[in-house]
Amino acid sequence: MKFHIVIPARMASERLPGKPLLSVGPCSLIEAVYRRAMKSAAASVIIATDAEEICQATKGFNAEAVMTDSGHTSGSDRISECADIMGWPDDTLIVNLQGDEPLMPARCLDQVAELAALDPQADVASLYWPIRNAAEAKDSNVVKAVVAADGSALYFSRSLIPFPRGKSLANMVKDHAGWKRHIGLYAFRAGALRAFSAMPPSALESIEKLEQLRFLEAGKRIVMAKACAEIPAGVDTPEDLERVRALMQQGA
C-alpha cells in the first residue's frame, strides 16, 4: 500500500493567528506535525500552504512544501491543488493530516490509509474515538459522528447527536451507548478529492462549518473505523497550545 501525506497549513487561524509557527516546545507546531507524519509508512510527506513564512520555515527542518492558492476555503481544496501540482493520478491515496495535530500517532496515519485502500467503494476514509463524558458530547467544538452498521458515515454534527430523548446523557455516555468524536484525519483517492473541489460548498457544510458534509450531501461514501490508538485533541485555542506544550515536554 503506497500513500502520501499532505499537511495543509495557513497562518490565518481565527482563534490562534499564526498558529503553524507557534512554538510547542523544542520546535514549531508545523514542524512537530511533520515529524509525526514522517514516522508513518507514507511514501512522502508534503506541507501545502499559502503562506511564504511557512514555506520558508519548512526549509529549516528539510520538509517538502508547495505553495497553493490563498483563496481555498477548506484544507481539502488545498490538498486537491497539491495533488495537481505533484501530478498524482486519480487512484493515488492521500492522507490529510491537519497542521494542528502534533500528537497524532503514526499508526493511525497508516490505519486510515489502509481503511481507504481496502474499500474500493469508499470516496473517503476517516476515524473516530468513543466519547467518554457528557460535557464532551455537548461541546460544539467536538464533532460527533453517526456511523451505520457497515461502517459508513451517516452524519457529522457539532450538535448533540444522537439526542438522548427522555434518558440521562451522562449515564448513556458512561455506558458507551454510541457517541463518537470524529477525528479530523482523512484518506482520499486523488480523483475523489478533485471531484470534491469541483463541487460548490453544500448547504449543510455551510451551516455546520464541516467540509466532510459536502461529500455526504453529494451521496459519497465515507467509511469509518475506531482509531487504533487514542488521538489527543489538536490545537485550536491558546489553552490547547499550553496543553500540547505540557504534553510534549513530558515526551508525548
Buried (B, 14 or more C-beta within 10 A) or exposed (E): EEBBBBBBBBBEBEEBEBBBBBEBBEBBBBBBBBBBBBBBBBEEBBBBBBBEEBBEBBEEBEBEBBBBEEEBEBBBBBBBBBBBEBEBEEEBBBBBBBBBBBBBBBEBBBBBBBBBBEBEEBBBBBBBBBBEEBEBBBBEEBBBBBBEEEBBBEBBBBEBBBEBEEEEBEEBBEEEBBBBBBBBBBBBBBBBBBBBBEEEBBEBBEEBEBBBBBBBBEEBBBBBBEBBEEBBBBBBBEEBBEBBBEBBEEEE
